[in-house]
């Protein structure tokens, strides 16, 4: 994980990194959707919209 600088970041940290010009990858659906989702998979994000708020803030 250190090679890719993967970490669990707060809202503020993600916004800061984006404003500094870094790339930020988010997985709103977590590991389940990242690893096991396919064309037939239905998203289960519920009320998790923090990723959109990060994009708007940055």
DOFINU-61598 format. One line per 8 residues: number of its first residue (from 1); their letters; for each residue x, y, z of C-alpha. Coordinates in nm, 3 decimals. Layout:
% DOFINU-61598
NUM	a	X/Y/Z  ...
% end
This chain:
% DOFINU-61598
1	xxxxxxxx	0.000/0.000/0.000  0.290/0.238/0.062  0.399/0.223/-0.303  0.067/0.368/-0.418  0.026/0.590/-0.110  -0.307/0.428/-0.025  -0.470/0.552/0.293  -0.805/0.618/0.451
9	xxxxxxxx	-0.849/0.991/0.423  -1.088/1.235/0.575  -1.297/1.473/0.368  -1.053/1.755/0.440  -0.745/1.550/0.344  -0.899/1.442/0.013  -0.994/1.801/-0.075  -0.647/1.924/0.022
17	xxxxxxxx	-0.474/1.663/-0.196  -0.691/1.752/-0.495  -0.629/2.124/-0.449  -0.254/2.052/-0.442  -0.286/1.884/-0.783  -0.263/1.523/-0.670  -0.484/1.247/-0.802  -0.729/1.094/-0.557
25	xxxxxxxx	-0.909/0.765/-0.615  -1.225/0.703/-0.416  -1.427/0.384/-0.375  -1.772/0.491/-0.253  -1.894/0.131/-0.250  -1.586/0.007/-0.071  -1.398/-0.316/-0.135  -1.710/-0.514/-0.225
33	xxxxxxxx	-1.793/-0.300/-0.528  -1.429/-0.242/-0.622  -1.340/-0.611/-0.636  -1.662/-0.797/-0.707  -1.874/-0.561/-0.914  -1.942/-0.641/-1.279  -2.178/-0.524/-1.554  -2.475/-0.685/-1.377
41	xxxxxxxx	-2.395/-0.548/-1.030  -2.631/-0.288/-0.883  -2.466/-0.010/-0.688  -2.538/-0.006/-0.315  -2.418/0.342/-0.221  -2.718/0.433/-0.012  -2.666/0.782/0.127  -2.288/0.778/0.077
49	xxxxxxxx	-2.239/1.098/-0.120  -1.921/1.227/0.042  -1.723/1.151/-0.274  -1.942/1.396/-0.468  -1.901/1.660/-0.197  -1.521/1.620/-0.219  -1.534/1.679/-0.595  -1.751/1.989/-0.555
57	xx	-1.532/2.134/-0.279  -1.206/2.076/-0.467
% end
